[in-house]
């Protein structure tokens, strides 16, 4: 169920939201920003959700493997 909320913000912020986010996408943008701060998931559930994101996991693996070469040539 959704609820309507009225916010008061600075005019420049409002104009910036319209320019960057788009007029019909502001509510979703704000909800996505606020959600993690007010609805805390269990850590286990959050990790499970992240692991299910295969594109994100592939990107993370590429990044991690790419950094391995950074330390090979370092003197000890």
Secondary structure in CASP SS format (residue, H / E / C, confidence):
PFRMAT SS
TARGET T0000
AUTHOR 0000-0000-0000
METHOD secondary structure of the structure
MODEL  1
X C 1.00
X C 1.00
X C 1.00
X C 1.00
X C 1.00
X C 1.00
X C 1.00
X C 1.00
X C 1.00
X C 1.00
X H 1.00
X H 1.00
X H 1.00
X H 1.00
X H 1.00
X H 1.00
X H 1.00
X H 1.00
X H 1.00
X H 1.00
X C 1.00
X C 1.00
X H 1.00
X H 1.00
X H 1.00
X H 1.00
X H 1.00
X H 1.00
X H 1.00
X H 1.00
X H 1.00
X H 1.00
X H 1.00
X H 1.00
X H 1.00
X H 1.00
X H 1.00
X H 1.00
X C 1.00
X C 1.00
X C 1.00
X C 1.00
X H 1.00
X H 1.00
X H 1.00
X H 1.00
X H 1.00
X H 1.00
X H 1.00
X H 1.00
X H 1.00
X H 1.00
X C 1.00
X H 1.00
X H 1.00
X H 1.00
X H 1.00
X H 1.00
X H 1.00
X H 1.00
X H 1.00
X H 1.00
X H 1.00
X H 1.00
X H 1.00
X H 1.00
X H 1.00
X H 1.00
X H 1.00
X H 1.00
X H 1.00
X H 1.00
X C 1.00
X C 1.00
X C 1.00
X C 1.00
END
